Amino acid sequence: MVAQVTNSLVKCLLIILGLISVIVNIVLICLNSNRLPKCHLQVPDSITANHTDHGSIFADLTPKEYQAIRDYMWSQKDLRISHSLTAKPSENFLFLIDLQLPKKRDALQYLDHHAQKPQRKATVVVFFGEFSHLKEYEVGPLPGPLHHRDVTKERYKMDALPFAARTVTIGEYVEIFTFLHLKVFQKLETELRESFGYIPNKSELNPFEGMPRGLKPGDRKTWISFFRDESGMYIHPVGFEVLINHENKNSSNWTLDKLLYNGVYFDTIERFKQSYEKGTVKKIVFKKIPNYASLKPRRKPTGVSPQQSYLQGKRFSVKNNQVIYMDWSFAFGLSSLTGMRVFDVRFRGERIAYEISVQEAMSVYGSNTPGMILTKFLDSSIGIGRFAHELVRGVDCPQVATYVDVYRYIDTNATQRFRNAICVFEYDVGRPLRRHFSDFFHNSYGGMANSALYFRTITAIGNYDYIWDFIFYQSGSVEARVHATGYISSSFKIDGSLRYGHQVAHNVLGNIHTHFVNFKVDLDILGVNNNFLTKDMAYEEVDLPWTSERKAKVPYLVENQLKTELQAALTHARSPRYLHVASNQTNRWGHHRSYRLQVTSFAGDHLPESEPEEKSMSWARYKVAITKYKDEEPTSSSLYGQNYMWDSVVDFSKYIGDDESIQNEDLVAWVTAGFLHIPHAEDIPNTVTVGNGGGVLLRPHNYFDEDPSIHSPDGVYFLPGSEQDCEYNRVACLEKELCSPTLEPYTYNGFEGVLKFD
C-alpha cells in the first residue's frame, strides 16, 4: 500500500515538473523571439531565365557526336586508321576531333534573321604514318548521314602537311620511354645510381622535353632533361640530359646523338662511361634531400578560409552552353587546342562581341644547358583545352559555383569526360564598382558593390597552370584575363648559369623566361561595319584668357583613325593609350559609340624576328593588331606550330601583310598580353598568381549615354537620417530578412564627421 502511494506521488511530481518545464520554455521563446533569425525569403537555387538554343551552333561536340565521327572515320577502309590508343608513328592515327565553327555570315543570318541553322560539322586531324604526311578533314553534317572532305589544301595551301609537324602522341611517347630505358638507363645503371640515386622500378629519373625538336624543318631531335622522381619534379634537375633523334618512323632506327653530364658534352654513351670511370669528368654525388617541391602544407590546416555564399540565391543561369546573368548573355565552348571561348556576347540584348577566345600561350626560355637553351613552348600545339581538368571546390572556384563537364577527343581512341572542368560564379571583387560620399554640400552616400560574373577554367600544361577568366561586369565591361601559377621550369646549375636566372635551391637554376598570351577579340559594335580609332594626349602651350602674365602647358586630346591593317599593327613599344573599335553611330552627345581595348601587360621582349623560329609566333610582335575578318583566318597559331617552327603553316604576320582596308569593315582585334618571369626564391615550391598575369578589358566608351550600372538593383543610396531605410539600401535589411546568424546588425555613422559651414 505504501509503495503504491509512493509511486503515485512520484508520477504526480514528474507531471508537475514537466508542466513547469513547458511553461518556462514558452516564456523564454516569447522573450527571445525578436533575437532569432527570421526566414522571410524562400531562396531559389538560381534565377529563372529565358534561354534559347541559338548558342548551340557554338556548342562543343557531344559524346554521341564524337563517337559517331570516330566510328565513321574508322570505317573508311582506304584511310586504314589504327584503333589503338598507342598507335606507332608508322601507323595511321586519328589524333583530333573538334567542332568546326560555322562561317560567321551563316551564323549571323541564323542568330539575327531567323535563317536556316548552319550545318553542324567537325574538323578531324589524321596522322598518316603509312604515307608520312598529315591531313585535315571536314566531317558532317551531324547527326548524319556523314561525309568527309579533305580540306588540307583549302586551309593551308598545300596538299598535305609535313609529317614532322605532328604533335608527339601517347604512342610515340611509349616508344620514347622504351628507348630511354633500353639505350640509356640499362647501359648507365651504375653511373646513374651513384650520381642520382637511380634504382630501376623504385627510384626512377623523370624526363622533361625541350622544344622545338631540332634546328630546321624536318628535324625531330629532342633534348630530354632528367629530374628526380619526386612530386614537383620540375624543380629537381639532376644535371643529366640526352639528345635523341626520333625522325624515323621505326623506333629501332632511333639514335642517341649527344649526352650532357654536369655541364660536359659527350658524343656517345661509351665515351661518357670511359670518362666517368677514369674520373676525368667531375662526378655528381647523390645525396638524399627533403622534397622542397612538395605542396603538402608545412603547417597542418586548422580551419577553413572564408567561403562565399549566395544569400538570396544565384542570379545567373547556365543551360546547355548558354549563360544568362543580369544584362549579359553569351554562349561558350572549350576547344581542345585553344581552350576557352565565348560567342554572341550580348549586353542588354545588343551584341558586343561575336567571339572572345584564347588563341595561344607561349614562353621563350634562356639557359646555357641544351634542355632550355632553345626552348620555346607553343601550348596550343599540345592542346590548351586538352589539359582542363576537374576544378577543386573552395579553392579553384567557390564551393557554390555552377560546374560544367566537358568532353573531348584528342590523342585518344575514345571520348574522354572531364568532370567539373568549367565553373561559373558571381563574385564580389572586394572593392566598390563606384561610390561617392558627399562630405560637402548635400550630404549623402551613393555606391555599388562590384559584383561580376566569372567564367573560368584552369589548364595544367606540364609544369605551368593557367587560370583563364572571362569576367562580365555590370558596367557593361568584359575582361579576358589569365594568371599563371604552378612550377617554374629549371635547370641544373653549372658555370655561367647565373647569367640566365637565379639560384632557387641547391644546384637549381630558375630560368628566365617570357609569357605571352594571345586573345582573339571579334567585336561587333552595333553591327559588323566598324572602324579603328585611337586617342591619346599631348601638351600644348596656351594663353590664359584672363591675363597676359604667363602662358600654360595644358593637355589636349589627340584623335586618329587607323585605316589599314599595317597602320593598325601596334607593337608593344608603339601604341596609343586608347584603342577603340567604333560604330558609325553616335551617342546622345555626338560621339562615336565604341568599345575600348585596355590591355594589361608586363611582357618581356619578343623574340627577334631574325630568329628562324619567330614566324610561328609572329602574333607576339604586336600588343594589338586589327585585321579584316576572314573565315580563312580563324586562329593566330596552329596545332603544327611547335614542331615545325621554322616554316610554320600559320604565320600571323601574313594576315596583316596584305594591308587591307579596315574602314567600315568587320574587324578582329588580336591582343597579346603577358609578363616577364625572372624566377626567385619565392617561386619555391610554387609560383603564386599575385602579379603574374595579364589580359584585356573591353570597356564601353561613349557606347552609352551614361554608366549602365546606375540601373543595377545592387545600387545603394541614403541621406543623413535614412541609413536604416531599406528602400535604396537592401543591405540594411539582410539581418532582418535572412536566416544568417553570422550577420551583424546594420549600422552606419559616417555623417557624424562631415564638414559643416553653418
C-alpha positions in Angstrom: 0.0 0.0 0.0 2.8 2.4 0.9 4.6 1.5 -2.3 1.5 2.3 -4.4 1.2 5.8 -2.7 4.9 6.5 -3.2 4.6 5.6 -6.9 1.6 7.9 -7.3 3.4 10.8 -5.7 6.4 10.3 -7.9 4.2 10.3 -11.0 2.4 13.5 -9.9 5.7 15.2 -9.2 7.1 14.3 -12.6 4.0 15.6 -14.3 4.2 18.9 -12.4 7.9 19.3 -13.3 7.1 18.6 -16.9 4.4 21.2 -17.0 6.7 23.8 -15.3 9.4 23.0 -17.9 7.0 23.5 -20.8 5.8 26.8 -19.3 9.3 28.1 -18.8 10.3 27.2 -22.4 7.3 29.0 -23.8 8.1 32.1 -21.8 11.8 32.0 -22.9 10.8 31.6 -26.5 8.5 34.6 -26.3 11.1 36.7 -24.6 13.8 35.8 -27.2 11.7 35.7 -30.3 13.0 39.0 -31.5 16.6 37.7 -31.3 16.0 34.7 -33.5 16.8 34.9 -37.2 13.8 35.1 -39.4 13.4 33.5 -42.8 11.0 35.6 -44.8 12.7 34.5 -48.2 12.5 31.2 -49.9 15.9 31.2 -51.5 15.9 29.7 -55.1 18.9 27.9 -56.5 19.1 30.3 -59.4 17.1 32.8 -61.4 14.5 31.8 -64.0 16.0 32.8 -67.3 14.7 32.8 -70.9 17.3 30.6 -72.5 17.3 29.9 -76.2 19.1 27.2 -78.2 20.7 29.6 -80.6 24.1 29.2 -78.9 24.1 25.5 -79.7 25.8 26.3 -83.1 28.9 27.0 -81.0 28.5 24.1 -78.5 31.3 21.6 -78.1 30.6 18.2 -79.7 28.7 15.7 -77.5 30.0 12.2 -76.6 27.5 10.8 -79.1 28.8 13.0 -81.9 32.4 12.3 -81.1 31.7 8.5 -81.2 29.7 8.8 -84.5 32.6 10.7 -86.2 35.3 8.3 -84.8 33.3 5.3 -86.0 32.7 6.8 -89.4 36.4 7.6 -89.9 37.4 4.2 -88.7 35.1 2.6 -91.2 36.8 4.3 -94.2 38.8 1.4 -95.4 41.0 3.5 -97.7 42.2 5.5 -94.7 43.4 2.4 -92.8 43.2 4.2 -89.4 44.5 2.3 -86.4 42.1 1.7 -83.5 44.9 1.6 -80.9 45.4 4.2 -78.2 49.2 3.7 -78.6 49.4 3.6 -82.3 53.0 3.7 -83.5 54.4 6.6 -85.6 54.3 4.3 -88.6 50.6 3.7 -88.3 47.7 6.0 -89.3 46.2 7.6 -86.2 43.1 9.7 -85.7 44.6 12.4 -83.5 41.9 15.0 -83.1 38.1 15.6 -83.4 36.9 19.1 -82.7 34.0 21.3 -83.5 34.3 23.2 -86.8 32.8 26.6 -86.2 30.2 27.8 -88.6 31.0 30.6 -91.1 30.3 33.9 -89.4 28.0 35.1 -92.1 25.8 32.0 -91.8 25.8 32.2 -88.0 24.7 35.9 -88.0 21.9 35.2 -90.5 20.7 32.4 -88.2 21.1 34.4 -85.0 19.7 37.7 -86.2 17.4 37.0 -89.2 16.0 33.5 -88.4 17.7 32.0 -91.4 18.4 28.3 -91.6 20.6 26.9 -88.9 24.1 26.2 -90.1 25.1 22.6 -90.5 27.0 21.1 -87.6 30.4 19.8 -88.7 33.7 18.7 -87.2 37.4 19.0 -88.0 39.3 15.7 -88.0 43.1 15.5 -88.0 44.7 12.3 -89.1 48.4 11.5 -88.8 49.2 9.2 -91.7 52.3 7.4 -90.6 51.9 5.0 -93.6 52.2 7.9 -96.1 54.4 10.2 -94.0 52.1 13.2 -94.0 49.2 14.8 -92.1 45.7 15.6 -93.3 42.7 17.6 -92.1 39.1 16.6 -92.9 35.7 18.3 -92.6 33.2 15.7 -91.4 29.5 16.2 -91.4 26.7 17.1 -91.3 25.8 16.0 -87.8 23.9 13.9 -86.9 24.2 12.4 -90.3 24.4 10.8 -92.8 28.1 11.7 -92.5 30.6 12.5 -95.3 34.2 13.6 -95.2 36.1 16.1 -97.3 39.9 16.7 -97.4 40.3 20.4 -96.6 44.1 20.5 -96.1 44.9 22.4 -99.3 41.9 24.7 -98.8 43.2 25.7 -95.4 47.0 25.6 -95.7 47.7 25.9 -99.5 49.4 22.5 -99.6 48.2 19.0 -100.5 49.4 17.5 -97.2 51.2 18.8 -94.1 54.7 17.7 -93.2 54.9 14.6 -91.1 57.5 16.1 -88.8 55.0 18.8 -87.8 52.8 16.4 -85.8 52.5 16.5 -82.1 54.1 13.7 -80.2 51.4 11.2 -79.4 50.9 8.9 -76.5 52.0 6.0 -78.8 55.3 7.8 -79.7 55.9 8.6 -76.0 55.6 4.9 -75.2 58.4 4.3 -77.7 60.5 7.2 -76.4 60.3 5.9 -72.8 61.2 2.4 -74.1 64.1 3.8 -76.0 65.4 5.6 -72.9 65.0 2.5 -70.7 66.9 0.3 -73.2 69.5 2.7 -74.6 70.2 4.9 -71.6 69.1 3.6 -68.2 70.2 0.0 -68.7 73.6 1.0 -70.1 74.3 3.6 -67.4 72.7 1.9 -64.3 75.8 2.2 -62.2 76.6 5.8 -63.1 73.0 6.9 -62.7 72.7 5.2 -59.3 75.9 6.8 -57.9 75.1 10.2 -59.3 71.3 10.4 -58.9 70.1 7.5 -56.7 68.6 5.8 -59.7 67.1 2.4 -58.8 65.0 0.6 -61.6 61.3 0.4 -60.7 61.9 2.1 -57.3 63.7 5.4 -57.7 63.5 6.5 -61.3 64.5 9.6 -63.3 61.7 11.6 -64.9 62.1 13.1 -68.4 61.2 16.6 -69.4 61.5 17.7 -73.1 62.9 20.8 -74.6 61.1 22.2 -77.7 61.3 22.8 -80.6 62.7 19.4 -81.6 65.6 20.4 -83.7 67.1 23.3 -85.7 65.4 23.2 -89.1 62.4 21.9 -90.9 62.1 18.1 -90.9 64.1 17.7 -87.7 62.8 15.6 -84.9 65.6 15.7 -82.4 64.7 16.2 -78.8 66.8 17.2 -75.8 65.5 15.4 -72.8 66.5 16.6 -69.3 66.1 14.3 -66.3 64.7 15.2 -62.9 64.4 13.4 -59.5 61.4 11.2 -59.1 59.6 13.5 -56.6 56.3 15.4 -56.6 57.2 18.7 -58.2 59.9 17.1 -60.2 60.3 20.3 -62.3 62.5 21.9 -59.7 64.6 18.8 -59.1 67.0 18.8 -62.1 69.9 16.4 -61.8 72.4 17.6 -64.4 71.9 14.9 -66.9 70.5 15.4 -70.4 70.4 13.4 -73.7 69.6 14.3 -77.3 67.6 11.6 -79.1 67.0 11.5 -82.9 63.5 10.1 -83.4 62.9 11.2 -87.0 62.5 7.7 -88.3 59.0 6.1 -88.1 60.6 2.9 -86.9 62.0 3.3 -83.3 64.6 0.6 -83.9 66.4 3.2 -86.1 66.4 5.9 -83.5 69.7 7.1 -82.1 71.2 8.9 -79.1 73.2 11.8 -80.6 74.6 13.7 -77.6 74.8 13.4 -73.8 75.3 16.2 -71.2 76.6 15.3 -67.7 77.4 18.1 -65.2 77.9 20.6 -67.9 80.2 18.4 -70.1 79.1 17.1 -73.6 79.7 13.6 -74.9 79.1 12.2 -78.4 78.3 8.7 -77.2 77.4 6.8 -74.0 80.6 4.8 -74.4 82.8 8.0 -74.2 80.8 9.2 -71.2 81.3 5.8 -69.4 85.1 5.9 -70.1 85.4 9.5 -68.8 83.3 8.6 -65.7 85.4 5.5 -64.9 88.7 7.5 -65.4 87.5 10.4 -63.3 88.1 12.9 -66.0 84.6 14.3 -65.6 83.6 15.9 -62.3 81.2 13.4 -60.7 77.9 14.4 -59.2 77.5 12.6 -55.9 73.9 11.7 -54.9 72.6 13.0 -51.6 69.1 12.4 -50.4 67.4 15.7 -49.6 63.9 16.7 -48.3 61.4 17.4 -51.1 61.3 21.2 -51.1 58.9 21.0 -54.1 56.1 19.3 -52.2 52.9 21.3 -51.9 51.8 19.5 -48.8 51.3 22.3 -46.3 54.2 22.8 -43.9 51.7 23.5 -41.2 48.6 21.3 -40.6 45.4 23.2 -41.6 43.4 24.3 -38.6 40.3 25.6 -40.3 38.6 26.7 -43.5 39.2 30.0 -45.3 36.2 32.3 -45.7 33.7 30.8 -48.1 31.3 32.6 -50.5 27.5 32.1 -50.4 24.5 33.5 -52.3 22.2 34.8 -49.6 19.4 35.2 -52.0 20.2 32.5 -54.5 22.1 32.6 -57.8 21.5 35.5 -60.1 22.8 33.7 -63.1 21.6 30.7 -65.1 23.6 28.1 -67.1 21.7 25.9 -69.5 23.5 23.7 -72.1 26.2 26.1 -73.4 24.4 29.4 -72.7 24.9 31.7 -69.7 22.5 34.5 -68.7 23.5 36.9 -65.9 21.7 40.3 -65.2 22.0 42.2 -68.5 24.5 39.7 -70.0 24.1 36.6 -72.2 26.6 34.5 -74.1 27.3 31.0 -75.5 30.5 29.2 -74.6 32.8 26.3 -75.6 36.2 24.8 -74.8 38.4 23.9 -77.7 40.8 21.1 -77.1 43.5 23.1 -78.9 43.0 26.7 -78.0 40.9 26.5 -74.8 38.2 28.8 -73.5 35.9 30.8 -75.8 32.6 32.6 -75.8 30.3 33.7 -78.6 27.4 36.0 -79.3 28.2 38.1 -76.2 25.3 40.5 -75.6 24.6 43.3 -73.1 21.0 44.4 -72.8 20.3 42.4 -75.9 22.9 44.1 -78.1 25.8 42.1 -79.4 29.1 43.4 -78.1 31.3 40.6 -79.4 30.8 37.8 -81.8 33.8 35.9 -80.3 36.3 36.3 -77.5 38.7 33.4 -77.3 42.1 32.2 -76.1 44.4 31.6 -79.1 47.9 30.7 -77.8 50.2 30.7 -74.8 53.9 30.9 -75.5 57.1 31.0 -73.5 60.7 31.6 -74.5 63.5 30.5 -72.2 67.1 31.4 -71.6 69.7 29.0 -70.4 73.2 27.6 -71.1 72.1 24.0 -71.0 70.6 22.3 -74.0 67.2 21.3 -72.5 66.3 25.0 -72.1 68.7 27.0 -74.4 66.4 26.8 -77.4 63.1 26.1 -75.7 60.1 27.9 -76.9 56.8 26.4 -75.9 53.6 26.9 -78.0 50.9 25.4 -75.9 48.1 25.1 -78.5 50.3 22.5 -80.3 49.9 20.3 -77.3 46.4 21.4 -76.6 45.5 24.1 -74.1 41.9 23.0 -73.6 43.1 19.4 -73.5 44.5 19.9 -70.0 41.5 21.4 -68.4 40.8 19.0 -65.5 38.3 19.0 -62.7 38.3 22.2 -60.6 38.6 21.9 -56.8 35.6 23.4 -55.0 36.5 26.1 -52.5 40.0 26.7 -54.0 39.9 26.8 -57.8 36.4 28.2 -57.7 33.8 29.0 -54.9 32.1 26.0 -53.4 28.7 27.3 -54.6 29.8 27.9 -58.2 28.0 26.1 -61.0 30.2 23.4 -62.6 30.1 22.1 -66.2 31.5 18.9 -67.5 33.5 18.9 -70.8 34.2 16.2 -73.3 37.0 15.9 -75.8 38.7 13.7 -78.3 42.4 14.3 -78.7 45.3 11.8 -78.7 42.9 9.0 -77.7 40.8 6.3 -79.1 37.6 7.1 -77.1 35.8 10.2 -76.0 37.1 11.5 -72.6 34.9 13.1 -70.0 36.4 15.7 -67.6 34.0 16.5 -64.8 33.6 20.0 -63.5 36.2 21.5 -65.8 34.4 24.8 -66.2 33.0 26.9 -63.4 30.6 29.9 -63.4 30.1 32.1 -60.4 29.2 35.6 -59.3 31.8 37.2 -57.1 32.3 40.4 -55.2 35.7 41.6 -56.3 36.2 43.3 -53.0 36.1 47.0 -54.0 33.2 49.1 -55.0 32.4 49.4 -58.7 31.6 53.1 -57.9 30.9 55.2 -54.8 30.8 58.7 -53.5 30.5 60.1 -50.0 29.3 63.7 -50.2 31.2 65.5 -47.4 30.5 68.9 -48.7 27.1 70.1 -49.8 24.1 67.8 -50.0 25.4 65.1 -47.6 24.7 61.7 -49.0 26.2 58.3 -49.8 25.8 56.5 -53.1 27.7 53.4 -54.2 27.5 49.9 -55.6 29.4 46.7 -54.8 31.4 45.4 -57.8 29.7 42.0 -58.2 30.7 40.4 -61.5 30.2 37.0 -63.2 33.3 34.8 -63.7 33.5 32.2 -66.4 36.6 30.1 -65.6 38.7 27.1 -66.5 42.2 26.1 -65.4 44.7 24.3 -67.6 47.6 22.4 -66.2 50.1 22.1 -69.1 53.1 20.3 -67.8 54.7 22.4 -65.1 52.5 25.5 -65.5 48.9 26.1 -64.5 47.0 28.9 -66.3 43.8 30.3 -64.7 41.6 31.6 -67.5 38.8 34.0 -66.7 36.2 35.9 -68.7 34.6 38.4 -66.4 31.4 40.2 -67.0 30.8 43.5 -65.1 27.6 45.3 -64.5 29.1 48.4 -66.1 29.0 46.8 -69.5 32.7 45.8 -69.5 34.0 42.3 -70.1 37.5 41.2 -69.3 39.6 38.3 -70.7 42.4 37.5 -68.2 45.0 34.9 -67.4 47.0 34.2 -64.3 50.0 31.8 -64.2 50.9 29.5 -61.3 52.4 26.0 -60.9 56.1 25.1 -61.1 58.8 27.0 -62.8 61.0 25.2 -65.3 64.5 24.8 -64.0 67.9 23.5 -65.0 71.0 22.2 -63.2 73.3 25.0 -62.1 76.7 24.9 -63.9 79.4 27.5 -64.6 77.8 30.6 -66.3 74.2 29.7 -65.3 73.5 32.8 -63.2 73.5 34.8 -66.4 70.1 33.2 -67.2 68.3 33.3 -63.9 68.6 33.0 -60.1 69.5 30.0 -58.0 66.4 28.9 -56.1 67.6 25.7 -54.5 70.7 23.5 -54.2 72.2 23.3 -57.7 68.9 24.5 -59.1 68.6 27.5 -61.5 65.2 29.1 -62.1 65.5 30.0 -65.8 64.5 33.5 -67.1 61.5 33.2 -69.5 58.7 35.2 -71.1 55.0 34.5 -71.1 52.9 35.8 -74.0 49.2 35.0 -74.4 47.1 35.9 -77.4 43.4 36.6 -77.4 41.0 36.9 -80.4 38.5 39.7 -79.8 35.9 39.9 -82.6 33.9 43.0 -81.5 30.7 43.8 -83.4 29.7 47.3 -82.2 26.1 47.9 -83.4 26.8 45.6 -86.4 29.8 44.5 -88.4 30.8 47.7 -90.1 33.3 49.2 -87.6 36.3 51.5 -87.6 39.5 51.5 -85.5 40.1 54.7 -83.6 42.9 55.8 -81.3 43.1 58.5 -78.7 45.9 59.9 -76.6 47.2 63.1 -75.2 49.8 65.8 -75.8 50.6 69.1 -74.2 50.2 72.5 -75.9 51.1 76.0 -74.8 48.1 78.3 -74.4 47.4 81.8 -73.5 45.5 82.4 -70.2 42.4 84.4 -71.4 42.2 86.5 -68.2 45.8 87.6 -68.0 48.9 88.2 -70.1 51.2 87.5 -67.2 52.1 84.0 -68.4 51.2 81.0 -70.6 50.5 77.4 -69.5 51.1 73.9 -70.8 47.8 72.0 -70.8 47.0 68.5 -72.1 44.7 68.2 -75.1 43.0 65.2 -76.9 44.7 63.6 -79.9 42.4 61.5 -82.0 43.1 59.4 -85.1 41.5 56.8 -87.3 43.8 54.0 -88.5 42.7 52.9 -91.9 44.8 49.9 -92.9 46.0 46.7 -91.3 49.6 47.7 -91.3 48.8 51.0 -89.7 46.8 49.1 -87.0 49.5 46.6 -86.2 50.6 48.2 -82.9 53.8 46.9 -81.3 54.3 46.8 -77.5 56.6 49.9 -77.7 54.4 51.9 -80.2 50.8 52.0 -79.2 48.5 54.9 -78.3 46.9 54.5 -74.9 43.2 54.5 -76.0 42.3 52.0 -78.7 38.7 51.7 -79.9 36.6 49.6 -82.1 33.8 52.1 -83.1 30.5 52.2 -84.8 29.5 54.9 -87.2 26.5 55.6 -84.9 26.9 58.3 -82.2 25.5 58.5 -78.7 23.3 61.3 -77.4 26.3 63.7 -77.2 27.5 63.1 -80.7 30.5 60.8 -80.0 31.1 57.5 -81.9 29.7 54.6 -79.9 32.7 52.3 -79.2 34.4 49.8 -77.0 37.9 50.4 -75.8 40.6 47.7 -75.7 42.5 48.3 -72.5 45.5 45.8 -72.3 47.1 44.9 -69.0 50.6 43.5 -69.8 54.1 43.4 -68.3 55.5 41.4 -71.2 59.2 40.9 -71.8 60.8 41.5 -75.2 59.6 39.4 -78.1 62.0 37.0 -79.8 63.9 38.9 -82.5 62.4 38.5 -86.0 65.8 37.3 -87.3 65.4 34.0 -85.4 64.1 31.2 -87.6 61.5 30.1 -85.1 59.9 33.6 -84.8 57.4 33.2 -87.7 55.5 30.6 -85.7 54.8 33.2 -83.0 54.7 36.4 -85.1 51.5 37.4 -83.4 53.5 38.2 -80.3 55.2 41.2 -82.1 52.0 43.1 -81.6 50.3 44.4 -78.5 47.2 44.8 -80.6 46.7 44.1 -84.3 43.5 44.8 -86.2 42.5 42.8 -89.2 39.6 42.5 -91.5 37.5 39.4 -90.6 38.1 36.4 -92.8 36.8 32.8 -92.2 40.1 31.7 -93.7 42.0 33.4 -90.7 40.3 31.7 -87.7 43.3 31.4 -85.4 46.7 33.2 -84.8 48.5 29.9 -84.3 48.1 26.2 -85.1 48.4 22.7 -84.0 51.6 22.4 -86.1 53.5 25.4 -84.9 55.5 23.8 -82.1 57.2 21.1 -84.2 57.5 23.0 -87.4 58.5 26.4 -86.2 61.0 27.2 -89.0 58.4 27.0 -91.8 55.2 27.5 -89.9 52.0 26.6 -91.7 50.3 29.6 -90.0 52.3 32.8 -89.9 50.2 35.5 -88.4 52.2 38.3 -89.9 50.8 37.3 -93.3 47.3 38.3 -92.0 48.4 41.9 -92.0 51.0 41.7 -94.8 48.4 42.4 -97.5 47.5 45.7 -95.7 43.8 45.6 -96.4 41.5 48.5 -95.6 39.8 48.4 -92.2 37.4 51.2 -92.8 33.8 50.3 -92.2 34.7 46.6 -92.1 34.1 43.6 -89.9 37.1 43.9 -87.6 39.0 41.5 -85.4 41.4 42.6 -82.7 44.3 40.2 -81.9 45.5 41.1 -78.4 48.7 40.0 -76.8 49.4 40.3 -73.1 52.0 38.7 -70.8 54.8 39.1 -68.3 58.5 38.6 -67.9 59.3 36.0 -65.3 62.7 36.1 -63.6 62.3 33.2 -61.1 63.3 33.9 -57.5 63.4 32.1 -54.2 59.7 32.7 -53.5 58.8 30.7 -56.6 59.7 27.6 -54.5 57.7 25.5 -54.2 55.1 27.2 -56.5 54.7 30.4 -58.4 51.9 32.5 -57.0 49.2 34.2 -59.1 49.8 37.6 -57.5 51.4 39.8 -60.1 51.7 37.0 -62.6 49.1 37.6 -65.3 47.7 39.9 -67.9 44.7 40.3 -70.2 42.4 42.8 -72.0 39.5 44.7 -70.7 36.7 45.7 -73.1 35.2 48.9 -71.8 32.2 50.9 -73.2 33.5 54.3 -74.4 30.7 56.6 -75.3 28.7 53.5 -76.2 26.0 54.5 -73.7 24.7 57.9 -72.7 25.5 57.2 -69.0 27.0 54.4 -66.9 24.6 51.5 -67.3 25.3 50.3 -63.7 23.2 53.1 -62.4 20.2 50.9 -63.3 21.5 47.9 -61.3 19.4 46.6 -58.4 22.7 46.5 -56.4 22.9 50.3 -56.1 22.9 51.8 -52.6 21.9 55.3 -51.7 20.9 57.1 -48.4 20.9 60.5 -46.8 21.5 61.5 -43.2 18.7 60.0 -41.1 17.8 57.3 -43.6 20.7 55.0 -43.0 18.4 52.2 -41.9 15.9 52.7 -44.7 15.7 49.6 -46.9 14.2 51.2 -50.0 17.6 52.0 -51.6 19.8 50.1 -49.2 18.9 46.4 -49.2 22.0 45.6 -47.2 20.3 47.2 -44.2 17.6 44.6 -44.4 19.6 41.4 -44.6 19.9 40.8 -40.9 16.1 41.0 -40.5 15.2 39.1 -43.6 17.6 36.2 -43.8 18.4 33.2 -41.5 22.0 34.0 -41.1 23.3 34.1 -37.5 26.7 35.5 -38.7 25.3 38.8 -40.0 25.8 41.7 -37.6 23.1 44.4 -37.2 23.4 47.0 -39.9 24.8 50.4 -38.7 26.3 53.5 -40.4 27.7 56.6 -38.7 29.6 58.2 -41.5 27.8 61.5 -41.5 29.0 62.3 -38.0 32.2 63.8 -39.3 31.1 65.8 -42.3 32.2 69.4 -42.9 29.7 72.0 -41.7 29.6 75.5 -43.0 26.9 76.9 -40.7 
